Each structure stands twice: as C-alpha cells, then as structure tokens.
C-alpha cells in the first residue's frame, strides 16, 4: 500500500511540468482579457472626467505574472504552505502503525498461549498435545477420538473462514483508502494542468472570483491526504486500545473468549471503511470550496454503494462456503 501511495505522489510530480504547456495559451487569453479590462475602465473614467485610478488596473498584470511563473509562484507557494501539514500527519500515522504491529504480535502470541493453557482447548491449537491425547486412547475411545478430530477440523475451518473474511475486509479497507488517494491525485493533476487557464479566464469581467474558487478547490482536494492520515491514526489508536484490553483480559481473565474480540474487530473494520468514505465531507468542513461539496457527497454515495454490494457478495460467499464445509463434516 505504501508503494502505491508513493507511486501516486511520483505521478503528481511527473505531471506537474505539463502545466507549462498551458501557459502560452493562458497568456494569450489573459492578455485579451486584460486588454478589455483596462480599456473598459480607462474609457469609463475618461468619459466621467474622473482621474484614472492606477492601482485597480494592476490586476491583469498580476494575473499575467502568476500565469508566467505558475509552477513556482502559485503551485510552489501553496504546496510549501500545506506540505508541513502532510508531513506532520504522516509522522503521526507511522508512529501509530508501528505500535499497532507490535501489540498485534503480542496479542496473537498470548491468544495461542491462552488456548494452550486450557486443557479443554489445548489440543485444538497445539499439534503435540493433540497427538499425545490420541496416542493415550485405545479402540474403546474411538468415539471420543472421532469427536476430537471433528472438533479440531471445525475449529480450523472456523479460523480459516474468520481469517478469510478478515482478510477480505482488510483488502476493502486498503482499497477504499487507495481510491481516496487516487481521486485526490487525479483532481490535483487536473487543477494543476488547467490552473493557468482558470487564472487567465479570471482576467475577464464576471470571472474575477475564479482565482479564489480555484485556490479553495485545490486546497480542499490537497488536504484529503492529511485528513486521511489523521483518520487512520485515530483508527490505529482505537485498535491499540482494543488490543491492550484483549491482552489484559487474556492475562487476567481465564473465562475470556477470543472469538468475541475477533467479531468486534470485523465490525470495527466495517466502521473504518465507512469512515474513509467521509473524508471528502470532513475536508469540506475545513475549506469550503464551491461546487466541490456535492462532488464529495456523490463520491461517498457511489463508494458506499459499491462497498455495500461487495460486502454482501462476500458475506453470501462466505456463508455458502461455511455451509458446504459443515455439511461435508457432518457426512
């Protein structure tokens, strides 16, 4: 996943020089708009016999300057201001992820030891204990041996189904975060390449607000990544607290059931998938970009429907596979 995110960032850097190809055309459009802008205002003030106010007439020249040095003045300035936010949230996420991996390893080891300490479940997780119990039995205990084989097979089947379902949810979780990053990169590339055109059009009367709209939309899309990192770090911290609680229960509570925590983890993954889909909406609370909030809602609605359909298909397939396995063991 980290490699894919790095590829998207490299793609953005590689596509940035393409905005230079739009600068020549943008200069022509801005020059024409600036000519109309200056002529109209100068003629208006002369017709009213008023002194010419020079300061408002500098606007077309400032726009032309921004277009000429667009990659440096505009994109470079915005990225330099926002990049510390991205760096800070990324460090926060990396620290949480490292702690999560350590606690997960500790929890898996304690769960194995917890099952092994219990004489009623030790043979389910440990091959040596299982073989030792089978060797101690004779032909008279054939029914008990058969029951042990069936219980062990059912336990392994349950673990396999849980692992499969958990892996699918984790894949959907990663895919949703990657979709958000892909859309973010696509919008940033479009805004960067066509940015000079947006600045050039703002030289015409009636489009003066176009620059502010472009800047607000660029910042709105840019902060999707730090918002996503903050959300991921929150999820990681919640998982760490859950793992700490499971570790404490396995160390102090002999009646603890690990299956309950696994079910909670699956539910938590579903909540995380839904939360990732709200990142565009959360970004709209930070920067209000006209016309982009509806787009964010549309993206969230489409992705939520896709995730719901995918989860339903996975659930039906998982139940079908489990049902067939159970019938086979009964036979």
Short mmCIF file of the C-alpha atoms (twelve columns), coordinates in Angstrom:
data_MODEL
# 
_entry.id   MODEL 
# 
loop_
_atom_site.group_PDB 
_atom_site.id 
_atom_site.type_symbol 
_atom_site.label_atom_id 
_atom_site.label_alt_id 
_atom_site.label_comp_id 
_atom_site.label_asym_id 
_atom_site.label_seq_id 
_atom_site.Cartn_x 
_atom_site.Cartn_y 
_atom_site.Cartn_z 
_atom_site.pdbx_PDB_model_num 
ATOM 1   C CA . UNK A 1   0.000   0.000   0.000   1 
ATOM 2   C CA . UNK A 2   2.811   2.438   0.850   1 
ATOM 3   C CA . UNK A 3   4.383   1.750   -2.538  1 
ATOM 4   C CA . UNK A 4   1.122   2.603   -4.317  1 
ATOM 5   C CA . UNK A 5   0.823   5.876   -2.419  1 
ATOM 6   C CA . UNK A 6   4.440   6.682   -3.288  1 
ATOM 7   C CA . UNK A 7   3.692   5.940   -6.964  1 
ATOM 8   C CA . UNK A 8   0.759   8.367   -6.890  1 
ATOM 9   C CA . UNK A 9   2.928   11.104  -5.385  1 
ATOM 10  C CA . UNK A 10  5.591   10.475  -8.034  1 
ATOM 11  C CA . UNK A 11  2.875   10.619  -10.718 1 
ATOM 12  C CA . UNK A 12  1.793   14.039  -9.473  1 
ATOM 13  C CA . UNK A 13  5.362   15.333  -9.602  1 
ATOM 14  C CA . UNK A 14  5.833   13.936  -13.108 1 
ATOM 15  C CA . UNK A 15  2.618   15.520  -14.378 1 
ATOM 16  C CA . UNK A 16  3.294   18.986  -12.950 1 
ATOM 17  C CA . UNK A 17  5.533   20.110  -15.876 1 
ATOM 18  C CA . UNK A 18  2.544   19.624  -18.199 1 
ATOM 19  C CA . UNK A 19  1.040   22.839  -16.858 1 
ATOM 20  C CA . UNK A 20  3.861   24.681  -18.660 1 
ATOM 21  C CA . UNK A 21  2.273   23.712  -21.973 1 
ATOM 22  C CA . UNK A 22  -0.879  25.598  -20.986 1 
ATOM 23  C CA . UNK A 23  0.996   28.774  -20.015 1 
ATOM 24  C CA . UNK A 24  1.399   30.079  -23.602 1 
ATOM 25  C CA . UNK A 25  -2.302  29.720  -24.372 1 
ATOM 26  C CA . UNK A 26  -3.199  31.149  -20.978 1 
ATOM 27  C CA . UNK A 27  -1.028  34.211  -21.604 1 
ATOM 28  C CA . UNK A 28  -2.957  34.900  -24.808 1 
ATOM 29  C CA . UNK A 29  -6.320  34.574  -23.052 1 
ATOM 30  C CA . UNK A 30  -5.168  36.666  -20.090 1 
ATOM 31  C CA . UNK A 31  -3.726  39.328  -22.432 1 
ATOM 32  C CA . UNK A 32  -7.010  39.606  -24.286 1 
ATOM 33  C CA . UNK A 33  -8.980  39.753  -21.050 1 
ATOM 34  C CA . UNK A 34  -6.566  42.296  -19.591 1 
ATOM 35  C CA . UNK A 35  -6.902  44.468  -22.698 1 
ATOM 36  C CA . UNK A 36  -10.690 44.552  -22.374 1 
ATOM 37  C CA . UNK A 37  -10.365 45.097  -18.622 1 
ATOM 38  C CA . UNK A 38  -8.025  48.096  -18.996 1 
ATOM 39  C CA . UNK A 39  -9.824  49.615  -21.961 1 
ATOM 40  C CA . UNK A 40  -13.225 49.473  -20.300 1 
ATOM 41  C CA . UNK A 41  -12.095 51.060  -17.040 1 
ATOM 42  C CA . UNK A 42  -9.890  53.711  -18.587 1 
ATOM 43  C CA . UNK A 43  -12.644 54.698  -21.048 1 
ATOM 44  C CA . UNK A 44  -15.214 54.732  -18.245 1 
ATOM 45  C CA . UNK A 45  -13.131 57.062  -16.085 1 
ATOM 46  C CA . UNK A 46  -12.281 59.327  -19.016 1 
ATOM 47  C CA . UNK A 47  -15.937 59.529  -20.012 1 
ATOM 48  C CA . UNK A 48  -16.830 60.636  -16.486 1 
ATOM 49  C CA . UNK A 49  -13.940 63.112  -16.431 1 
ATOM 50  C CA . UNK A 50  -12.548 61.349  -13.354 1 
ATOM 51  C CA . UNK A 51  -8.886  60.850  -12.516 1 
ATOM 52  C CA . UNK A 52  -7.591  57.424  -13.520 1 
ATOM 53  C CA . UNK A 53  -7.057  55.107  -10.540 1 
ATOM 54  C CA . UNK A 54  -3.934  53.122  -11.428 1 
ATOM 55  C CA . UNK A 55  -3.978  50.542  -8.615  1 
ATOM 56  C CA . UNK A 56  -7.042  48.501  -9.786  1 
ATOM 57  C CA . UNK A 57  -5.525  48.466  -13.275 1 
ATOM 58  C CA . UNK A 58  -2.578  46.418  -11.988 1 
ATOM 59  C CA . UNK A 59  -4.773  43.336  -11.602 1 
ATOM 60  C CA . UNK A 60  -4.292  41.980  -15.162 1 
ATOM 61  C CA . UNK A 61  -0.521  42.389  -14.819 1 
ATOM 62  C CA . UNK A 62  -0.521  40.456  -11.521 1 
ATOM 63  C CA . UNK A 63  -2.570  37.684  -13.155 1 
ATOM 64  C CA . UNK A 64  -0.180  37.561  -16.110 1 
ATOM 65  C CA . UNK A 65  2.767   37.338  -13.692 1 
ATOM 66  C CA . UNK A 66  1.145   34.418  -11.848 1 
ATOM 67  C CA . UNK A 67  0.486   32.620  -15.132 1 
ATOM 68  C CA . UNK A 68  4.045   33.132  -16.381 1 
ATOM 69  C CA . UNK A 69  5.578   31.652  -13.236 1 
ATOM 70  C CA . UNK A 70  2.621   29.401  -12.354 1 
ATOM 71  C CA . UNK A 71  4.584   26.296  -11.210 1 
ATOM 72  C CA . UNK A 72  6.727   28.394  -8.875  1 
ATOM 73  C CA . UNK A 73  4.577   31.253  -7.636  1 
ATOM 74  C CA . UNK A 74  1.196   29.510  -7.407  1 
ATOM 75  C CA . UNK A 75  1.712   25.740  -7.088  1 
ATOM 76  C CA . UNK A 76  5.058   26.025  -5.288  1 
ATOM 77  C CA . UNK A 77  3.705   28.505  -2.727  1 
ATOM 78  C CA . UNK A 78  0.545   26.525  -1.932  1 
ATOM 79  C CA . UNK A 79  2.420   23.215  -1.679  1 
ATOM 80  C CA . UNK A 80  5.112   24.780  0.533   1 
ATOM 81  C CA . UNK A 81  2.474   26.083  2.927   1 
ATOM 82  C CA . UNK A 82  0.499   22.829  3.076   1 
ATOM 83  C CA . UNK A 83  3.348   20.276  2.942   1 
ATOM 84  C CA . UNK A 84  4.244   20.641  6.688   1 
ATOM 85  C CA . UNK A 85  0.659   19.598  7.498   1 
ATOM 86  C CA . UNK A 86  1.029   16.470  5.344   1 
ATOM 87  C CA . UNK A 87  4.422   15.664  6.880   1 
ATOM 88  C CA . UNK A 88  3.142   16.077  10.448  1 
ATOM 89  C CA . UNK A 89  0.076   13.884  9.984   1 
ATOM 90  C CA . UNK A 90  2.165   11.237  8.178   1 
ATOM 91  C CA . UNK A 91  4.600   11.033  11.110  1 
ATOM 92  C CA . UNK A 92  1.645   10.671  13.467  1 
ATOM 93  C CA . UNK A 93  0.285   7.799   11.391  1 
ATOM 94  C CA . UNK A 94  3.643   5.986   11.121  1 
ATOM 95  C CA . UNK A 95  4.094   6.056   14.903  1 
ATOM 96  C CA . UNK A 96  0.636   4.597   15.496  1 
ATOM 97  C CA . UNK A 97  1.107   1.899   12.838  1 
ATOM 98  C CA . UNK A 98  4.386   0.712   14.392  1 
ATOM 99  C CA . UNK A 99  2.788   0.393   17.837  1 
ATOM 100 C CA . UNK A 100 -0.193  -1.431  16.328  1 
ATOM 101 C CA . UNK A 101 2.006   -4.086  14.723  1 
ATOM 102 C CA . UNK A 102 3.841   -4.729  17.998  1 
ATOM 103 C CA . UNK A 103 0.629   -5.111  20.008  1 
ATOM 104 C CA . UNK A 104 -0.879  -7.369  17.324  1 
ATOM 105 C CA . UNK A 105 2.074   -9.765  17.533  1 
ATOM 106 C CA . UNK A 106 1.845   -9.796  21.323  1 
ATOM 107 C CA . UNK A 107 -1.907  -10.431 21.195  1 
ATOM 108 C CA . UNK A 108 -1.561  -13.348 18.737  1 
ATOM 109 C CA . UNK A 109 1.089   -14.976 20.923  1 
ATOM 110 C CA . UNK A 110 -0.973  -14.533 24.098  1 
ATOM 111 C CA . UNK A 111 -4.071  -15.910 22.375  1 
ATOM 112 C CA . UNK A 112 -2.128  -19.043 21.434  1 
ATOM 113 C CA . UNK A 113 -0.814  -19.417 24.982  1 
ATOM 114 C CA . UNK A 114 -4.292  -18.708 26.418  1 
ATOM 115 C CA . UNK A 115 -5.809  -21.527 24.360  1 
ATOM 116 C CA . UNK A 116 -2.938  -23.844 25.192  1 
ATOM 117 C CA . UNK A 117 -3.269  -23.314 28.957  1 
ATOM 118 C CA . UNK A 118 -6.850  -24.508 28.919  1 
ATOM 119 C CA . UNK A 119 -6.916  -28.356 28.894  1 
ATOM 120 C CA . UNK A 120 -10.237 -28.306 27.027  1 
ATOM 121 C CA . UNK A 121 -8.867  -26.235 24.110  1 
ATOM 122 C CA . UNK A 122 -5.140  -27.048 24.120  1 
ATOM 123 C CA . UNK A 123 -5.471  -29.877 21.596  1 
ATOM 124 C CA . UNK A 124 -7.200  -27.503 19.165  1 
ATOM 125 C CA . UNK A 125 -4.152  -25.237 18.743  1 
ATOM 126 C CA . UNK A 126 -1.199  -27.474 19.594  1 
ATOM 127 C CA . UNK A 127 -0.342  -30.491 17.446  1 
ATOM 128 C CA . UNK A 128 1.834   -32.137 20.100  1 
ATOM 129 C CA . UNK A 129 -0.939  -32.053 22.700  1 
ATOM 130 C CA . UNK A 130 -3.396  -33.423 20.166  1 
ATOM 131 C CA . UNK A 131 -1.081  -36.289 19.128  1 
ATOM 132 C CA . UNK A 132 -0.334  -37.091 22.765  1 
ATOM 133 C CA . UNK A 133 -4.027  -37.316 23.650  1 
ATOM 134 C CA . UNK A 134 -4.747  -39.514 20.606  1 
ATOM 135 C CA . UNK A 135 -1.849  -41.876 21.473  1 
ATOM 136 C CA . UNK A 136 -3.158  -42.324 25.006  1 
ATOM 137 C CA . UNK A 137 -6.530  -43.554 23.746  1 
ATOM 138 C CA . UNK A 138 -7.387  -47.065 22.662  1 
ATOM 139 C CA . UNK A 139 -10.001 -48.604 20.408  1 
ATOM 140 C CA . UNK A 140 -12.616 -48.258 23.118  1 
ATOM 141 C CA . UNK A 141 -12.257 -44.474 22.866  1 
ATOM 142 C CA . UNK A 142 -12.899 -44.462 19.144  1 
ATOM 143 C CA . UNK A 143 -15.972 -42.232 19.559  1 
ATOM 144 C CA . UNK A 144 -14.013 -39.703 21.618  1 
ATOM 145 C CA . UNK A 145 -11.193 -39.732 19.039  1 
ATOM 146 C CA . UNK A 146 -13.659 -39.139 16.242  1 
ATOM 147 C CA . UNK A 147 -15.218 -36.271 18.185  1 
ATOM 148 C CA . UNK A 148 -11.799 -34.722 18.744  1 
ATOM 149 C CA . UNK A 149 -10.964 -34.924 15.035  1 
ATOM 150 C CA . UNK A 150 -14.293 -33.317 14.159  1 
ATOM 151 C CA . UNK A 151 -13.921 -30.551 16.757  1 
ATOM 152 C CA . UNK A 152 -10.381 -29.831 15.606  1 
ATOM 153 C CA . UNK A 153 -11.492 -29.725 11.961  1 
ATOM 154 C CA . UNK A 154 -14.416 -27.461 12.816  1 
ATOM 155 C CA . UNK A 155 -12.117 -25.156 14.801  1 
ATOM 156 C CA . UNK A 156 -9.634  -24.940 11.922  1 
ATOM 157 C CA . UNK A 157 -12.488 -24.344 9.498   1 
ATOM 158 C CA . UNK A 158 -13.867 -21.556 11.681  1 
ATOM 159 C CA . UNK A 159 -10.440 -19.961 11.943  1 
ATOM 160 C CA . UNK A 160 -9.971  -20.203 8.180   1 
ATOM 161 C CA . UNK A 161 -13.354 -18.592 7.476   1 
ATOM 162 C CA . UNK A 162 -12.657 -15.834 10.008  1 
ATOM 163 C CA . UNK A 163 -9.209  -15.269 8.532   1 
ATOM 164 C CA . UNK A 164 -10.634 -15.178 5.005   1 
ATOM 165 C CA . UNK A 165 -13.394 -12.753 5.920   1 
ATOM 166 C CA . UNK A 166 -10.975 -10.613 7.912   1 
ATOM 167 C CA . UNK A 167 -8.534  -10.552 5.002   1 
ATOM 168 C CA . UNK A 168 -11.284 -9.513  2.582   1 
ATOM 169 C CA . UNK A 169 -12.388 -6.674  4.860   1 
ATOM 170 C CA . UNK A 170 -8.791  -5.523  5.280   1 
ATOM 171 C CA . UNK A 171 -8.398  -5.570  1.480   1 
ATOM 172 C CA . UNK A 172 -11.561 -3.483  1.066   1 
ATOM 173 C CA . UNK A 173 -10.279 -1.156  3.805   1 
ATOM 174 C CA . UNK A 174 -6.969  -0.655  1.964   1 
ATOM 175 C CA . UNK A 175 -8.756  -0.348  -1.403  1 
ATOM 176 C CA . UNK A 176 -11.052 2.408   -0.118  1 
ATOM 177 C CA . UNK A 177 -8.111  4.423   1.229   1 
ATOM 178 C CA . UNK A 178 -6.332  3.924   -2.082  1 
ATOM 179 C CA . UNK A 179 -9.427  5.085   -4.012  1 
ATOM 180 C CA . UNK A 180 -9.447  8.306   -1.985  1 
ATOM 181 C CA . UNK A 181 -5.754  8.874   -2.749  1 
ATOM 182 C CA . UNK A 182 -6.216  8.093   -6.485  1 
ATOM 183 C CA . UNK A 183 -9.106  10.556  -6.777  1 
ATOM 184 C CA . UNK A 184 -7.104  13.156  -4.862  1 
ATOM 185 C CA . UNK A 185 -4.133  12.771  -7.202  1 
ATOM 186 C CA . UNK A 186 -6.386  12.924  -10.279 1 
ATOM 187 C CA . UNK A 187 -8.097  16.137  -9.128  1 
ATOM 188 C CA . UNK A 188 -4.781  17.751  -8.182  1 
ATOM 189 C CA . UNK A 189 -3.314  16.937  -11.602 1 
ATOM 190 C CA . UNK A 190 -6.362  18.370  -13.394 1 
ATOM 191 C CA . UNK A 191 -6.311  21.519  -11.260 1 
ATOM 192 C CA . UNK A 192 -2.570  21.921  -11.772 1 
ATOM 193 C CA . UNK A 193 -2.553  21.433  -15.544 1 
ATOM 194 C CA . UNK A 194 -5.616  23.636  -16.169 1 
ATOM 195 C CA . UNK A 195 -4.769  26.123  -13.429 1 
ATOM 196 C CA . UNK A 196 -3.245  28.696  -15.831 1 
ATOM 197 C CA . UNK A 197 -6.461  28.629  -17.873 1 
ATOM 198 C CA . UNK A 198 -8.501  29.305  -14.723 1 
ATOM 199 C CA . UNK A 199 -6.268  32.276  -13.895 1 
ATOM 200 C CA . UNK A 200 -6.472  33.584  -17.460 1 
ATOM 201 C CA . UNK A 201 -10.280 33.448  -17.521 1 
ATOM 202 C CA . UNK A 202 -10.397 35.447  -14.280 1 
ATOM 203 C CA . UNK A 203 -8.999  38.456  -16.200 1 
ATOM 204 C CA . UNK A 204 -12.419 38.901  -17.830 1 
ATOM 205 C CA . UNK A 205 -15.201 40.807  -16.115 1 
ATOM 206 C CA . UNK A 206 -17.654 38.490  -14.409 1 
ATOM 207 C CA . UNK A 207 -14.982 35.848  -13.689 1 
ATOM 208 C CA . UNK A 208 -12.951 37.766  -11.088 1 
ATOM 209 C CA . UNK A 209 -13.823 35.196  -8.395  1 
ATOM 210 C CA . UNK A 210 -12.410 32.335  -10.493 1 
ATOM 211 C CA . UNK A 211 -8.981  32.563  -8.858  1 
ATOM 212 C CA . UNK A 212 -10.358 32.240  -5.326  1 
ATOM 213 C CA . UNK A 213 -12.538 29.323  -6.416  1 
ATOM 214 C CA . UNK A 214 -9.541  27.544  -7.958  1 
ATOM 215 C CA . UNK A 215 -7.362  28.090  -4.864  1 
ATOM 216 C CA . UNK A 216 -10.099 26.910  -2.488  1 
ATOM 217 C CA . UNK A 217 -10.723 23.778  -4.563  1 
ATOM 218 C CA . UNK A 218 -7.019  22.982  -4.791  1 
ATOM 219 C CA . UNK A 219 -6.589  23.298  -1.013  1 
ATOM 220 C CA . UNK A 220 -9.796  21.327  -0.423  1 
ATOM 221 C CA . UNK A 221 -8.535  18.380  -2.500  1 
ATOM 222 C CA . UNK A 222 -4.966  18.680  -1.182  1 
ATOM 223 C CA . UNK A 223 -5.989  18.239  2.455   1 
ATOM 224 C CA . UNK A 224 -7.697  14.928  1.713   1 
ATOM 225 C CA . UNK A 225 -4.368  13.228  2.457   1 
ATOM 226 C CA . UNK A 226 -3.728  14.796  5.906   1 
ATOM 227 C CA . UNK A 227 -7.381  14.229  6.856   1 
ATOM 228 C CA . UNK A 228 -6.997  10.598  5.768   1 
ATOM 229 C CA . UNK A 229 -3.807  10.247  7.838   1 
ATOM 230 C CA . UNK A 230 -5.493  11.721  10.906  1 
ATOM 231 C CA . UNK A 231 -8.433  9.346   10.492  1 
ATOM 232 C CA . UNK A 232 -6.075  6.382   10.020  1 
ATOM 233 C CA . UNK A 233 -4.111  7.322   13.142  1 
ATOM 234 C CA . UNK A 234 -7.366  7.525   15.131  1 
ATOM 235 C CA . UNK A 235 -8.348  4.072   13.886  1 
ATOM 236 C CA . UNK A 236 -4.901  2.727   14.750  1 
ATOM 237 C CA . UNK A 237 -5.126  4.183   18.275  1 
ATOM 238 C CA . UNK A 238 -8.559  2.600   18.776  1 
ATOM 239 C CA . UNK A 239 -7.156  -0.742  17.610  1 
ATOM 240 C CA . UNK A 240 -4.245  -0.368  20.023  1 
ATOM 241 C CA . UNK A 241 -6.653  0.236   22.910  1 
ATOM 242 C CA . UNK A 242 -8.679  -2.807  21.838  1 
ATOM 243 C CA . UNK A 243 -5.544  -4.955  21.676  1 
ATOM 244 C CA . UNK A 244 -4.410  -3.721  25.096  1 
ATOM 245 C CA . UNK A 245 -7.794  -4.653  26.514  1 
ATOM 246 C CA . UNK A 246 -7.642  -8.125  24.912  1 
ATOM 247 C CA . UNK A 247 -4.110  -8.652  26.226  1 
ATOM 248 C CA . UNK A 248 -5.169  -7.643  29.726  1 
ATOM 249 C CA . UNK A 249 -8.209  -9.933  29.605  1 
ATOM 250 C CA . UNK A 250 -6.182  -12.931 28.407  1 
ATOM 251 C CA . UNK A 251 -3.642  -12.377 31.172  1 
ATOM 252 C CA . UNK A 252 -6.142  -11.892 33.997  1 
ATOM 253 C CA . UNK A 253 -9.485  -13.407 32.969  1 
ATOM 254 C CA . UNK A 254 -9.500  -17.195 32.490  1 
ATOM 255 C CA . UNK A 255 -13.049 -17.067 31.070  1 
ATOM 256 C CA . UNK A 256 -12.137 -14.676 28.256  1 
ATOM 257 C CA . UNK A 257 -13.443 -15.653 24.812  1 
ATOM 258 C CA . UNK A 258 -11.100 -14.574 21.943  1 
ATOM 259 C CA . UNK A 259 -13.877 -15.059 19.381  1 
ATOM 260 C CA . UNK A 260 -15.712 -12.045 20.796  1 
ATOM 261 C CA . UNK A 261 -12.754 -9.745  20.160  1 
ATOM 262 C CA . UNK A 262 -12.394 -11.113 16.618  1 
ATOM 263 C CA . UNK A 263 -16.037 -10.286 15.911  1 
ATOM 264 C CA . UNK A 264 -15.561 -6.777  17.301  1 
ATOM 265 C CA . UNK A 265 -12.546 -6.360  15.041  1 
ATOM 266 C CA . UNK A 266 -14.624 -7.256  11.959  1 
ATOM 267 C CA . UNK A 267 -17.292 -4.723  12.968  1 
ATOM 268 C CA . UNK A 268 -14.573 -2.146  13.557  1 
ATOM 269 C CA . UNK A 269 -13.193 -2.703  10.046  1 
ATOM 270 C CA . UNK A 270 -16.635 -2.061  8.551   1 
ATOM 271 C CA . UNK A 271 -16.883 1.178   10.534  1 
ATOM 272 C CA . UNK A 272 -13.421 2.162   9.278   1 
ATOM 273 C CA . UNK A 273 -14.443 1.558   5.653   1 
ATOM 274 C CA . UNK A 274 -17.478 3.805   6.072   1 
ATOM 275 C CA . UNK A 275 -15.336 6.425   7.818   1 
ATOM 276 C CA . UNK A 276 -12.871 6.596   4.946   1 
ATOM 277 C CA . UNK A 277 -15.738 7.465   2.618   1 
ATOM 278 C CA . UNK A 278 -16.496 10.591  4.683   1 
ATOM 279 C CA . UNK A 279 -13.028 12.114  4.177   1 
ATOM 280 C CA . UNK A 280 -14.175 14.471  1.344   1 
ATOM 281 C CA . UNK A 281 -17.044 15.657  3.548   1 
ATOM 282 C CA . UNK A 282 -14.710 16.277  6.516   1 
ATOM 283 C CA . UNK A 283 -12.330 18.212  4.250   1 
ATOM 284 C CA . UNK A 284 -15.243 20.416  3.204   1 
ATOM 285 C CA . UNK A 285 -15.645 21.444  6.848   1 
ATOM 286 C CA . UNK A 286 -12.066 22.782  6.835   1 
ATOM 287 C CA . UNK A 287 -12.112 24.540  3.446   1 
ATOM 288 C CA . UNK A 288 -15.430 25.437  1.865   1 
ATOM 289 C CA . UNK A 289 -14.977 25.001  -1.896  1 
ATOM 290 C CA . UNK A 290 -17.969 25.966  -4.009  1 
ATOM 291 C CA . UNK A 291 -19.209 23.134  -6.198  1 
ATOM 292 C CA . UNK A 292 -16.971 20.527  -4.535  1 
ATOM 293 C CA . UNK A 293 -19.140 19.535  -1.568  1 
ATOM 294 C CA . UNK A 294 -21.740 17.982  -3.856  1 
ATOM 295 C CA . UNK A 295 -18.976 16.122  -5.669  1 
ATOM 296 C CA . UNK A 296 -17.694 14.781  -2.355  1 
ATOM 297 C CA . UNK A 297 -21.159 13.547  -1.424  1 
ATOM 298 C CA . UNK A 298 -21.538 11.867  -4.808  1 
ATOM 299 C CA . UNK A 299 -18.182 10.097  -4.387  1 
ATOM 300 C CA . UNK A 300 -19.150 8.956   -0.899  1 
ATOM 301 C CA . UNK A 301 -22.558 7.692   -2.052  1 
ATOM 302 C CA . UNK A 302 -21.140 5.749   -5.008  1 
ATOM 303 C CA . UNK A 303 -18.322 4.233   -2.953  1 
ATOM 304 C CA . UNK A 304 -20.679 3.329   -0.112  1 
ATOM 305 C CA . UNK A 305 -22.987 1.515   -2.512  1 
ATOM 306 C CA . UNK A 306 -20.052 -0.332  -4.044  1 
ATOM 307 C CA . UNK A 307 -18.726 -1.319  -0.624  1 
ATOM 308 C CA . UNK A 308 -22.189 -2.462  0.473   1 
ATOM 309 C CA . UNK A 309 -22.653 -4.636  -2.606  1 
ATOM 310 C CA . UNK A 310 -19.136 -6.072  -2.251  1 
ATOM 311 C CA . UNK A 311 -19.650 -6.820  1.439   1 
ATOM 312 C CA . UNK A 312 -22.982 -8.522  0.668   1 
ATOM 313 C CA . UNK A 313 -21.412 -10.708 -2.011  1 
ATOM 314 C CA . UNK A 314 -18.513 -11.609 0.282   1 
ATOM 315 C CA . UNK A 315 -20.905 -12.419 3.111   1 
ATOM 316 C CA . UNK A 316 -23.028 -14.682 0.927   1 
ATOM 317 C CA . UNK A 317 -19.978 -16.462 -0.472  1 
ATOM 318 C CA . UNK A 318 -18.510 -16.915 2.993   1 
ATOM 319 C CA . UNK A 319 -21.776 -18.326 4.332   1 
ATOM 320 C CA . UNK A 320 -22.086 -20.658 1.334   1 
ATOM 321 C CA . UNK A 321 -18.558 -21.980 1.772   1 
ATOM 322 C CA . UNK A 322 -19.017 -22.458 5.508   1 
ATOM 323 C CA . UNK A 323 -22.340 -24.239 4.982   1 
ATOM 324 C CA . UNK A 324 -20.857 -26.670 2.498   1 
ATOM 325 C CA . UNK A 325 -17.922 -27.442 4.774   1 
ATOM 326 C CA . UNK A 326 -20.225 -28.061 7.724   1 
ATOM 327 C CA . UNK A 327 -22.388 -30.429 5.660   1 
ATOM 328 C CA . UNK A 328 -19.306 -32.271 4.476   1 
ATOM 329 C CA . UNK A 329 -18.058 -32.772 8.049   1 
ATOM 330 C CA . UNK A 330 -21.493 -33.997 9.121   1 
ATOM 331 C CA . UNK A 331 -21.423 -36.642 6.420   1 
# 
